[in-house]
Amino acid sequence: MTAASITPAAGAKSPSADIPFNKKPISPAKVIGTVIGYVAMIAIAAFTLLPFIWMLLASVKPNNEVFMVPFKWLPSVWHFENYLNIWTKSDMLLWVGNTVFFAIIVTFLQVFTGSFAAYGFSRIKFVGRNALFLVYIATMAVPWQSYMIPQFKMLSSWGLVDTRWSIVLLQAFGAFGVFMMKQFYDTIPEELAEAARLDGLSEFGIYARIVLPLSGPSIAALGIITFTNTWNDYMGPLIYLRSQNLQTIQLGLKTFISQFNADYAMIMTGSVLSILPILVVFLIGQKQFIEGIATSGMKG
């Protein structure tokens, strides 16, 4: 067969020319619905972000302009030096250091204990496994306030009040992490573990060398959630920490507000600094966070 026999004749229409780009017209109702949806999402996003934008701008305003009437968004003079002065006017470095310590230690322990226990509930068969898991998960429905006093008396009898151990033990274990990681482990094919057992790998080896490396997104999601909760925790440090040198940033800001109750710009500066690490952590790990939340809800 020659090239001439398969080449379309001059003036002939190509078969693809009869295929229009899109024959199906878009209905006006669909267009209106799409526009309304975008407008609603923009409105919700603006409603959520405007308080943070106001706080950020208020932190660099002159103090007498923070609650000025009539309201103005932009300051007449930008006081960026507030972000330097707050470190000398308060113990911000100490507060941030304590909070970083608690957040990192608690996050590591929550991820380790949660993933390890979840592997047992997901992969190891033993009598009463499902019943024990349901009982353990049911503790998430019990409000902390209901056992806050017995927990305090227990830690107090051990001499752990006003020590870093009180906050670490208070938050290092949680049913949520076990539940979240088990949901992900249930999606991993059992054939991988069976092949590893045939090769002589122990259960701990399967957990550490096979299951854990596959759990990156779920571990990242659990880590971000735990880090955020620990960083923002106020009640735990308020109850257990008495010494000034153990204060977290949430307790420190409360003390700072009581000392500078009329310096609104400086108070807003401290508030911005308190949420900045959480914002950075989430922006860095947002892809893994979304992927981890999605895969933890899937079933294999």
GIFENKA-V479628 format. One record per pair of residues at least 4 apart in sequence whose C-alpha atoms are under 8 Angstrom apart, sorted by the first residue. I is the first residue (numbers start at 1). J is the second residue. Records with the same first field share a line. If there is no record, write none. Layout:
# GIFENKA-V479628
I=J / J
This chain:
# GIFENKA-V479628
1=5 / 6
2=6
3=7
8=12 / 14
13=17
14=18
15=19
26=30 / 31
27=31
28=32
29=33
30=34
31=35
32=36
33=37
34=38
35=39
36=40
37=41
38=42
39=43
40=44
41=45
42=46
43=47
44=48
45=49
46=50
47=51
48=52
49=53
50=54
51=55
52=56
53=57
54=58 / 73
55=59 / 268 / 269 / 271 / 272
56=60 / 268 / 269 / 272
57=61 / 73 / 74 / 75
58=66 / 75 / 265 / 268 / 269
59=79 / 82 / 264 / 265 / 266 / 267 / 268 / 269 / 272
60=75 / 78 / 79 / 80 / 81 / 82 / 265 / 269
61=65 / 66 / 74 / 75 / 76 / 77 / 78 / 79 / 265
62=66 / 75 / 76 / 77 / 78 / 79 / 265
63=263 / 264 / 265
64=68
65=72 / 75
66=264 / 265
67=71
68=72
80=84
81=85
82=86 / 265 / 266 / 269
83=87 / 269
84=88
85=89
86=90 / 92 / 266 / 269 / 270
87=91 / 92 / 93
90=256
91=95 / 252
92=96 / 249 / 252
93=97
94=98 / 245 / 247 / 248
95=99 / 246 / 247 / 248 / 249 / 252
96=100 / 248 / 249
97=101 / 248
98=102 / 246 / 247 / 248 / 249
99=103 / 230 / 231 / 248 / 249
100=104 / 231
101=105
102=106 / 164 / 167 / 168 / 230 / 231
103=107 / 226 / 227 / 228 / 230 / 231
104=108 / 227
105=109 / 168
106=110 / 168 / 171 / 172 / 226 / 227 / 230
107=111 / 172 / 223 / 226 / 227 / 230
108=112 / 223
109=113 / 114 / 172 / 173
110=114 / 171 / 172 / 173 / 174 / 177 / 223 / 226
111=115 / 177 / 219 / 222 / 223
112=116
113=117 / 172 / 173 / 178
114=118 / 173 / 174 / 175 / 177 / 178 / 181
115=119 / 177 / 178 / 181 / 182 / 219
116=120 / 207
117=121 / 178
118=122 / 178 / 179 / 181 / 182 / 185
119=123 / 124 / 181 / 182 / 185 / 207
120=124 / 125
121=125 / 129 / 130 / 133 / 182
122=182 / 185 / 186
125=129
128=132
129=133
130=134
131=135
132=136
133=137
134=138
135=139
136=140 / 175
137=175 / 176 / 179
138=142
139=175
140=175 / 176
142=146
143=147
144=148
145=149
147=151
148=152
149=153
150=154
151=155
152=156 / 240
153=157
154=158
155=159 / 160 / 161 / 166
156=160 / 161
160=164 / 165 / 166
161=166 / 240 / 241
162=166 / 240 / 241 / 242 / 243 / 246
163=167 / 240 / 241 / 246
164=168 / 241 / 246
165=169
166=170 / 240
167=171 / 236 / 237 / 240
168=172
169=173
170=236
171=230
174=178
175=179
176=180
177=181 / 222
178=182
179=183
180=184 / 218 / 222 / 296
181=185 / 218 / 219 / 296
182=186 / 296
183=187 / 296 / 297 / 298 / 299
184=188 / 215 / 218 / 295 / 296 / 297 / 298
185=211 / 215
186=299 / 300
187=298 / 299 / 300
188=192 / 211 / 300
189=193 / 300
190=194
191=195
192=196 / 210
193=197 / 206 / 210
194=198
195=199
196=200 / 201 / 206
197=201 / 202 / 203 / 206
201=205 / 206
202=206
203=207
204=208
205=209 / 210
206=210 / 211
207=211 / 212
208=212 / 213
209=213
210=214
211=215
212=216
215=219
216=220 / 288 / 292
217=221 / 288 / 289 / 291 / 292 / 293
218=222 / 288 / 289 / 291 / 292 / 293 / 295 / 296
219=223 / 292
220=224 / 285 / 288 / 289 / 292
221=225 / 285 / 288 / 289 / 290 / 292 / 293
222=226 / 289
223=227
224=228 / 281 / 282 / 285 / 289
225=229
226=230
227=231
228=232 / 278
229=233
231=278
232=250
233=237 / 250
234=238 / 250 / 251
235=239
236=240 / 241
237=241 / 247 / 248 / 251
238=242 / 251
241=246 / 247
242=246 / 247
243=247
247=251 / 252
248=252
249=253 / 274
250=254 / 274
251=255
252=256
253=257 / 267 / 270 / 271
254=258
255=259
256=260 / 261 / 267
257=261 / 267
260=264 / 266 / 267
261=267
263=267
264=268
265=269
266=270
267=271
268=272
269=273
270=274
271=275
272=276
273=277
275=279
276=280
277=281
278=282
279=283
280=284
281=285
282=286 / 289
285=289
286=290
287=291
288=292
289=293
290=294
291=295
292=296
293=297
294=298
